Amino acid sequence: MARAEKQWHLLPSDPTATNRLAGSARVSSVVAQLLINRGVRDAAAARRFLDTPLGGLLPPMALPGVRDAADRIARAITDKRRICIYGDYDVDGVTGTSVLLRVLNKLGADVQFHVPLRLSEGYGLNGERLRELQRAGVSMVVSVDCGIASLAEAQVAREIGLELIVTDHHEMKMGLDGPILPLASVLVHPRLPAPEPYPFGDLSGAGVAFKLAWAVAQRATGSERVPADLREILLDAVGLAALGLVADVVPLRDENRIFVRHGLERIRTNPSVGLKALLDASGVKPDQVLTSEDVGFKLAPRLNAAGRLGCASFAVELLTTTSITKAVQLAQQLEALNSDRQSHERKYTQAAKEMVEEQFADDPAIVVGSEDWHPGVIGIVASRLVDYFGKPALVIAMQPNEPIATGSGRSVTGFALHTALVACDDILEGHGGHAAAAGLKVRPERIPALRERFNAYVTGHYPGGAPAQQLTLDAEVPLSAITFGLLKDLDKLEPYGAANPKPKFLAAGLKVEGARLIGTGEVQRHMDFRVRQGETTIRCVAWGMADRLEELMSANGDCCLAFTPKINEWKGYKKIELQVIDLKPGKTVPLV
């Protein structure tokens, strides 16, 4: 079965609206058009989007539950009670845990942290672990990036006398009369029903943790303006929150955009000992501008590798240590784990593709599993399968001698994965998630029944077959217009991410020259070539598209490209190149 072909959709342009916004917001027409494409249409909104002052962060006490939670934590610090920060094992969880840990340590708290082991404890609060913490002398647990759906675990905490403060941003469990909330001492959540709802509901777990840490600092010092040394820790915490926000793919608008813009600059100019070691291990140069792309492709995968293949506590230790020696050692451990993760990912993805093509090519969805796959990597594999085949995918890891297998799902645009799993509820041992991604538990012997039910649901949802996935492009540009000045304009829209994607452009009528495969290892997985249009020639790199070389040359070298432009710097010499997103052979391309 061939790679699923994407349909290209070129966003319409409105020269009158573009010129009006360019004049009123004092930006170029290119930036104005991109802002309009992102739903920003008036000058005031454009300036807020582009300027993003740190002072634009909402006061922490505005977040539902923060005032009560901060009071309780401040009293616990004064009373010398033992506090445990209980975080999730992904980047959002470990950065949020690190934020609270650093602030509470600075305030003299008796504080420790716990990040669950993915395989033995699973996601979220664990009842038995709460009992162990209570027996060890912990009297207050503050969750980070988890807990809002932990109804049974909150009841355990209540029964054993643990004061539980839940901070989270995930979806709440819903009943007929609204959300079903855990009976914790306090709930802190940006979308919590409240007399005065929080104006921005899309904070990540680390963003919520930052607001609580800020509020605790104010309560403990008795002032909205905290002392200089504590302020420096909070500024470092903006950087940690930025890592979590980018990694968790929350919409980069409003407060999230402020966090990421200022947080990345803080990491670049004043990194902690641990982040300095992580930047060095990731190959990020000290003098370069740090972007959300660097976080998404270099920093976050290394932090995530700890929770996927090892113990996420390594990541928390790295982000909170003050020892250069320890930081370097921990960064090297994460580097090794990430290399293992990359190797597993490539191996599993290839095996899964072959499984689909040989056994399930005609199925409307993908349900595959193996005893050879590590549960910590299957989510990435599911994403690769969705991107390649254009179908919803469930990937399941079956552990030898274990009665329950772990699965991870990813979806296509317009298909609510969590709703589909509800239709499979009687087959599964458990499931949770949202429209785009979900997790599940299933007995291995029930996987065929799951495949049949899931496929039937997808068929019912798409009676005529799943629609082709669309690739949305911002504008068509000639190669001659791709200049350093254009890229300087595009930099004004950073940071890029969810709800503010990196601009994608179309270039048609190109001629390919010098196409070749590149990459290290036994299998070269990337393509390198040049394209010519009139008098202009530009180098192109197509990551992970080595299998499309024949397709690229199938129209005698004529092609159209969807791409993002980038400056490549080598030994002080800068040049512009195109990073290929998709390609179509031929001089023109049909658009939808």
C-alpha positions in Angstrom: 0.0 0.0 0.0 1.4 3.4 -1.0 1.9 6.4 1.2 -1.4 8.3 1.5 -1.4 11.3 -0.8 -2.3 14.7 0.8 -4.5 17.2 -1.0 -3.1 20.7 -1.1 -5.3 23.6 0.0 -4.0 27.1 -0.7 -5.6 29.7 1.7 -7.3 32.5 -0.2 -5.7 36.0 -0.1 -7.6 39.3 0.4 -5.2 42.1 -0.8 -7.5 44.8 0.6 -7.7 43.3 4.1 -3.9 42.5 4.0 -2.9 46.1 3.1 -5.3 47.5 5.7 -3.8 45.4 8.5 -0.2 46.0 7.2 -0.8 49.8 7.5 -2.7 49.9 10.8 -0.4 47.3 12.6 2.8 48.7 11.0 3.9 45.3 9.6 4.9 44.1 6.1 2.2 42.7 3.8 3.7 39.2 4.2 3.3 39.3 8.0 -0.2 40.8 7.6 -1.3 38.0 5.3 0.1 35.4 7.7 -1.7 37.0 10.7 -5.0 37.0 8.8 -4.4 33.3 7.9 -4.2 32.7 11.7 -7.4 34.6 12.5 -5.7 37.9 13.6 -7.5 40.7 11.7 -7.3 43.9 13.6 -4.3 46.1 14.6 -4.7 45.8 18.4 -4.9 42.0 18.2 -1.9 42.0 15.8 0.2 44.0 18.2 -0.7 41.8 21.2 0.2 38.7 19.1 3.6 40.2 18.0 4.7 42.1 21.1 3.7 39.5 23.8 5.0 41.5 26.8 5.8 39.4 29.9 3.5 41.7 31.9 0.6 40.3 29.8 0.5 37.2 32.0 -2.7 37.2 34.0 -2.3 37.5 37.8 -1.9 34.0 39.4 -4.8 34.4 41.8 -7.2 34.7 38.8 -6.7 30.9 38.1 -9.5 28.9 39.8 -8.3 27.2 42.9 -4.9 28.9 43.1 -5.7 31.2 46.0 -6.8 28.3 48.3 -4.0 26.0 47.1 -1.3 28.7 47.7 -2.6 29.4 51.2 -2.5 25.7 52.1 1.0 25.2 50.7 2.3 28.3 52.5 0.9 27.1 55.8 2.4 23.6 55.2 5.8 25.2 54.6 5.4 27.2 57.9 4.3 24.1 59.8 7.2 22.0 58.4 4.9 19.4 57.0 6.3 17.1 54.3 5.1 17.9 50.8 5.4 15.7 47.7 5.1 17.1 44.2 3.5 14.2 42.1 4.1 14.9 38.4 3.4 13.2 35.1 6.3 11.5 33.3 6.1 13.6 30.1 7.9 16.9 29.4 5.0 19.0 30.6 4.8 17.0 33.8 8.6 17.0 34.6 9.0 20.7 33.8 5.9 21.6 35.9 7.3 19.4 38.8 10.6 21.1 38.5 9.0 24.6 38.7 7.2 23.8 42.0 10.2 21.9 43.4 12.6 24.8 42.8 10.3 27.5 44.3 9.3 25.4 47.3 12.9 24.5 48.0 13.8 28.2 47.9 11.0 28.9 50.4 12.5 26.3 52.8 9.8 23.6 52.4 10.3 20.0 53.4 9.6 18.9 49.8 10.2 15.8 47.7 8.9 14.7 44.3 7.6 11.6 42.6 7.2 10.9 39.0 5.5 7.5 38.2 7.2 4.7 36.3 5.3 4.4 33.0 5.2 0.6 32.9 4.6 -0.3 36.5 2.5 2.7 37.8 0.9 4.0 34.6 -0.4 7.5 34.0 -1.7 9.8 36.8 -2.1 9.3 40.5 -1.7 5.8 41.8 -3.6 4.7 44.9 -0.9 2.4 46.3 1.8 5.0 45.7 -0.3 7.5 47.7 -0.5 5.1 50.6 3.3 4.6 50.5 3.9 8.3 50.5 1.6 8.7 53.5 3.4 5.9 55.4 6.7 7.7 54.7 5.5 10.8 56.4 4.1 12.9 53.5 1.0 14.8 54.6 0.4 16.9 51.4 0.5 15.8 47.8 0.4 18.4 45.0 -0.2 16.8 41.6 1.2 18.3 38.4 -0.3 17.7 34.9 -2.5 14.9 36.2 -5.2 14.1 38.7 -8.3 15.8 37.4 -9.8 12.4 36.3 -8.4 10.4 39.3 -11.7 10.0 41.2 -10.8 6.7 43.0 -7.3 7.9 43.9 -8.6 11.2 45.4 -10.9 9.1 47.5 -7.9 7.0 48.7 -6.1 10.2 49.7 -9.2 11.4 51.6 -9.5 8.0 53.4 -5.8 8.0 54.6 -5.7 11.7 55.6 -3.5 13.0 52.8 -4.2 16.6 51.8 -4.4 16.4 48.0 -4.1 19.5 45.8 -4.7 18.6 42.1 -3.3 20.8 39.4 -4.0 19.8 35.9 -5.2 20.9 32.5 -6.5 17.7 31.0 -10.2 17.0 30.1 -12.5 16.4 33.1 -14.7 13.3 33.3 -18.2 14.3 32.2 -21.6 13.2 33.5 -25.1 14.0 32.5 -25.1 17.1 34.7 -21.6 18.3 33.9 -18.0 17.5 35.0 -17.4 14.8 37.6 -14.6 16.1 39.7 -12.3 14.3 42.2 -12.9 14.9 45.9 -9.5 16.5 46.5 -8.8 19.3 49.0 -8.3 21.8 46.2 -8.6 21.7 42.4 -6.5 24.0 40.2 -7.5 23.9 36.6 -7.9 26.7 33.9 -11.3 25.4 32.7 -12.8 24.7 36.1 -16.4 25.9 36.5 -16.1 29.1 38.6 -18.1 32.2 39.2 -15.4 34.1 37.3 -14.1 31.7 34.6 -10.4 32.0 33.8 -10.0 34.0 30.5 -7.6 31.5 28.9 -8.3 27.8 29.2 -5.5 26.4 27.2 -2.6 26.5 29.7 -0.5 23.3 29.9 0.3 21.5 33.1 3.6 23.4 33.4 1.8 26.7 32.9 -0.7 25.8 35.7 2.2 24.8 37.9 4.0 28.1 37.2 0.9 30.1 38.2 0.7 28.1 41.5 4.4 28.5 42.2 4.1 32.3 41.6 1.1 32.5 44.0 2.9 30.5 46.7 5.9 32.8 46.4 3.6 35.8 46.9 1.8 34.2 49.9 5.0 33.1 51.5 6.7 36.5 51.2 3.5 38.5 51.9 3.9 40.7 48.8 2.8 40.6 45.1 6.4 41.8 44.3 8.7 38.9 45.4 12.3 39.4 46.5 15.0 39.5 43.7 16.4 36.1 44.3 13.0 34.5 44.2 12.1 36.5 41.1 15.1 35.0 39.3 13.9 31.5 40.1 10.4 32.5 38.7 12.0 33.8 35.6 13.9 30.5 35.2 10.5 28.8 35.7 9.1 30.7 32.8 11.7 28.9 30.7 10.8 25.5 32.2 7.1 26.2 31.5 8.0 27.1 27.9 9.5 23.6 27.4 6.4 22.0 28.7 4.0 24.1 26.6 5.8 23.5 23.4 6.2 19.7 24.1 2.5 19.4 25.0 1.5 21.0 21.7 -1.0 23.4 23.4 -2.2 26.4 21.3 0.6 29.0 21.2 -1.6 32.0 21.7 -2.4 34.4 24.5 -0.6 33.4 27.7 1.1 30.4 26.1 2.7 32.6 23.5 4.0 34.9 26.3 5.5 32.0 28.2 7.2 30.6 25.2 8.5 33.9 23.7 10.1 35.0 27.0 10.9 31.5 28.3 13.0 30.6 25.3 14.9 33.8 25.5 15.6 33.2 29.3 16.9 29.7 28.4 19.2 31.1 25.7 20.6 34.0 27.8 20.6 32.5 31.3 20.2 28.7 31.3 20.3 26.7 34.5 23.2 24.3 35.0 20.9 21.4 33.9 19.6 23.2 30.8 23.1 24.2 29.8 24.1 20.6 29.8 21.0 19.6 27.9 21.6 22.3 25.2 25.2 21.1 24.8 24.1 17.5 24.5 21.5 18.5 22.0 23.9 20.3 19.7 22.2 23.7 20.3 24.9 26.4 19.9 25.2 28.9 22.8 25.0 32.0 20.4 22.0 30.9 18.3 18.4 32.0 18.8 16.5 29.3 20.5 13.2 28.4 18.7 10.2 26.3 19.4 11.5 24.0 16.7 14.7 23.4 18.7 12.5 22.5 21.7 10.2 20.2 19.7 13.0 18.3 17.8 16.0 18.5 20.1 15.3 19.3 23.8 11.8 17.8 24.3 12.6 14.3 22.8 15.6 14.0 25.2 13.5 14.9 28.2 10.7 12.6 27.1 13.1 9.7 26.5 13.5 9.4 30.3 9.8 8.7 30.8 9.5 6.5 27.7 12.4 4.1 28.3 13.8 4.8 31.7 12.8 6.8 34.7 11.4 10.4 34.3 13.0 11.4 37.6 16.3 11.7 35.7 14.7 14.7 33.8 13.5 16.4 37.0 17.0 15.9 38.6 18.6 17.4 35.5 16.3 20.5 35.5 16.8 21.1 39.3 20.4 20.2 40.0 23.0 22.9 40.8 26.0 20.5 40.2 27.7 20.9 36.8 29.1 17.3 37.1 25.8 15.8 37.8 24.1 17.8 35.1 26.6 16.6 32.5 26.1 13.0 33.6 22.3 13.2 33.5 22.4 14.9 30.1 24.5 12.0 28.8 22.1 9.5 30.2 19.2 11.2 28.5 21.2 11.4 25.2 21.7 7.6 25.4 18.1 7.0 26.1 17.0 9.2 23.3 19.3 7.3 20.9 17.7 4.1 22.0 14.3 5.7 21.5 15.1 6.7 18.0 16.4 3.2 17.1 13.3 1.6 18.5 11.0 4.1 16.7 12.6 3.4 13.3 12.5 -0.4 13.8 8.9 -0.5 15.1 7.6 1.9 12.5 9.0 -0.2 9.6 7.7 -3.4 11.2 4.2 -1.8 11.6 4.2 -0.5 8.1 5.0 -4.0 6.7 2.3 -5.5 9.0 -0.3 -3.1 7.6 0.7 -3.6 4.0 0.8 -7.4 4.2 -2.3 -8.1 6.4 -4.5 -5.1 6.8 -4.0 -2.9 3.7 -7.7 -2.7 2.9 -8.9 -1.9 6.4 -10.3 1.6 6.9 -8.2 2.0 10.1 -5.0 0.5 11.6 -4.9 -1.8 14.6 -1.5 -3.5 15.0 0.4 -5.0 17.9 3.5 -6.9 18.8 5.3 -8.5 21.8 8.5 -6.9 20.5 7.4 -3.3 21.0 8.2 -1.1 24.0 5.1 0.6 25.4 7.0 3.9 25.8 7.5 4.3 22.0 4.2 3.1 20.5 2.6 6.6 20.6 5.3 7.9 18.2 4.9 4.9 16.0 1.1 5.5 15.8 1.8 9.1 14.7 4.1 7.9 12.0 1.5 5.4 10.7 -1.2 8.1 10.6 1.1 10.4 8.7 2.0 7.7 6.2 -1.3 5.9 5.6 -3.8 8.7 6.4 -5.9 6.5 8.7 -6.6 6.4 12.4 -4.1 4.1 14.1 -4.0 2.0 17.3 -0.6 0.5 18.1 -0.4 -2.0 20.9 2.5 -3.3 22.9 2.0 -6.8 24.3 4.5 -7.7 27.1 5.3 -11.4 27.6 3.5 -13.0 30.5 1.4 -9.9 31.1 -2.4 -10.3 30.9 -3.0 -6.7 29.8 -1.5 -5.0 26.8 -0.9 -1.2 26.5 -2.0 0.7 23.4 -1.7 4.2 22.0 -3.8 5.8 19.3 -3.5 8.8 17.0 -6.1 10.2 14.8 -6.7 12.0 11.5 -8.3 15.5 11.4 -12.0 15.4 11.9 -12.1 11.9 13.6 -12.7 11.9 17.4 -10.5 9.1 18.6 -11.7 9.1 22.2 -15.3 8.8 21.0 -14.4 5.8 18.9 -12.9 4.1 21.9 -16.1 4.6 23.8 -17.8 2.4 21.1 -15.2 -0.3 22.0 -15.7 0.1 25.7 -16.9 -3.5 26.4 -13.8 -4.9 24.6 -11.2 -2.7 26.4 -9.9 -2.9 30.0 -9.7 0.9 30.0 -9.1 4.0 27.8 -8.7 7.7 27.9 -7.6 10.7 25.9 -9.0 13.2 23.5 -9.9 13.6 19.8 -6.3 13.5 18.4 -4.6 11.0 20.8 -5.6 8.4 23.3 -4.3 5.5 25.4 -5.9 2.1 26.0 -5.6 -1.2 27.8 -6.7 -4.5 26.2 -6.3 -8.2 26.7 -4.1 -9.6 23.9 -6.7 -12.2 23.0 -9.3 -9.4 22.4 -7.2 -7.5 19.9 -8.9 -9.1 16.8 -12.3 -8.1 18.3 -11.0 -4.6 18.9 -9.8 -4.4 15.3 -13.1 -5.5 13.9 -15.1 -3.1 16.1 -12.8 -0.2 15.5 -12.8 -0.7 11.7 -16.6 -1.0 11.8 -16.8 2.3 13.7 -14.5 4.1 11.2 -16.5 2.6 8.3 -19.7 4.0 9.8 -18.1 7.4 10.3 -16.8 7.5 6.8 -19.2 5.4 4.6 -17.4 6.4 1.4 -14.0 5.9 2.9 -11.8 8.4 4.9 -11.3 11.7 3.1 -7.8 12.5 2.0 -5.8 14.5 4.5 -5.3 18.1 3.6 -2.1 20.1 3.7 -2.9 23.8 4.2 -0.5 26.3 2.5 -0.3 30.0 3.4 0.7 31.4 0.0 2.3 30.6 -3.4 5.7 32.3 -3.7 8.2 32.4 -6.6 11.7 31.2 -5.6 13.1 34.7 -6.4 10.9 36.1 -3.5 12.6 33.9 -0.9 15.1 36.3 0.5 16.8 37.0 3.8 14.5 39.9 4.1 11.5 37.6 3.8 12.9 35.3 6.5 13.5 38.2 8.8 9.8 39.1 8.4 8.8 35.5 9.2 10.8 35.6 12.4 8.4 38.1 13.8 5.7 35.4 14.1 7.9 33.2 16.3 7.4 31.2 18.4 5.7 28.7 16.1 3.6 25.8 17.3 -0.1 24.7 17.6 -2.5 27.4 16.4 0.5 29.3 15.0 2.1 26.8 12.6 5.3 27.6 10.8 4.3 29.2 7.5 4.0 26.7 4.6 4.4 27.9 1.0 3.8 26.5 -2.4 6.2 26.8 -5.4 5.2 25.4 -8.7 6.9 24.9 -12.1 10.2 23.8 -10.6 12.9 21.7 -12.2 14.9 19.2 -10.0 18.7 19.0 -10.3 21.1 16.7 -8.6 18.7 14.6 -6.5 20.5 12.2 -4.2 19.9 10.3 -0.9 21.7 11.4 2.3 21.9 10.3 5.9 24.0 8.3 8.2 23.7 4.6 9.1 23.0 1.6 6.9 19.9 3.1 5.4 19.9 6.7 4.0 16.5 8.1 4.9 16.6 11.6 3.5 16.8 13.4 0.1 18.9 16.3 -1.0 18.4 18.2 -4.3 18.2 21.6 -6.0 15.3 23.2 -7.7 15.4 25.8 -10.5 12.7 28.3 -11.4 13.8 30.8 -14.0 17.1 32.2 -13.0 16.8 31.2 -9.3 18.2 27.9 -7.9 17.8 26.8 -4.2 18.9 23.7 -2.3 16.1 21.5 -0.8 16.2 18.9 2.0 13.4 16.4 2.3 13.8 14.7 5.7 12.5 11.1 5.9 11.5 11.0 2.2 14.2 8.8 0.7 11.4 6.5 -0.5 10.0 9.3 -2.7 13.1 9.8 -4.9 11.5 7.9 -7.9 8.3 9.9 -7.4 10.2 13.2 -7.4 11.8 12.4 -10.8 8.7 10.7 -12.3 7.7 13.7 -14.4 11.2 14.2 -15.9 12.2 16.3 -12.9 9.3 18.7 -13.1 7.7 19.2 -9.7 5.8 21.4 -7.2 6.9 21.7 -3.6 5.2 22.5 -0.3 8.0 23.9 1.9 9.2 26.1 4.7 12.3 28.3 4.0 15.2 28.2 6.5 18.6 29.8 6.9 21.4 27.2 7.0 24.6 28.4 8.6 27.9 26.6 8.2 31.2 28.0 9.3 29.9 31.5 9.3 28.4 31.3 5.9 24.6 31.6 5.6 22.4 30.4 2.8 18.7 29.9 2.3 17.3 26.4 1.7 13.9 24.8 1.5 12.7 22.2 4.0 10.3 20.1 2.0 7.0 19.2 3.6 5.4 17.4 0.5 6.0 17.2 -3.2 4.0 16.6 -6.3 5.5 15.6 -9.7 4.6 17.8 -12.6 4.6 21.5 -13.5 1.3 22.3 -11.8 -0.6 20.9 -8.9 -4.4 20.5 -8.3 -5.6 22.5 -5.3 -8.7 22.0 -3.2 
